[in-house]
Amino acid sequence: MTASAKAAGNGSATTSPAAPGKRERPHGYDQVREAEVYHASSVMQDAVFEAERLCDAIYHALSEAYFDRNAHDKDGPTSVEIAESPEIRDKAIEALRCLRIAEDYLYRLAPVQSDPSF
């Protein structure tokens, strides 16, 4: 919160809060930090979104193989065979990379002193 100084009736200076909605634009380090947290949250969001998109593709490919094989296509590939395929393995590796990036940027936004206890 930004404060402004004004003279009191007895000649001393008092500090009062700035008018609501009239924040001063940050300067120097504060400006850099504002940009940093904004961009960190943007990269974090993109990384999580991409990881979710990849995981969704993996899930649908495995679900399709699982239900097709159990329902009617006994000769089709199993969900294990699909999971071990290079295409799915590559998507899983890429999803992990995205999640690691998201984790890194989350720590930039909310640094912790030690690992959280779960």
TAMOUR-V114508 format. One record per helix or strand of 2 or more residues. SS is the DSSP state (a for helix, b for strand). FROM is the first residue (numbers start at 1). LEN is the number of residues. If there is no record, write none. Layout:
ss:SS from:FROM len:LEN
ss:SS from:FROM len:LEN
This chain:
ss:b from:3 len:5
ss:b from:13 len:5
ss:a from:29 len:43
ss:a from:79 len:5
ss:a from:86 len:24
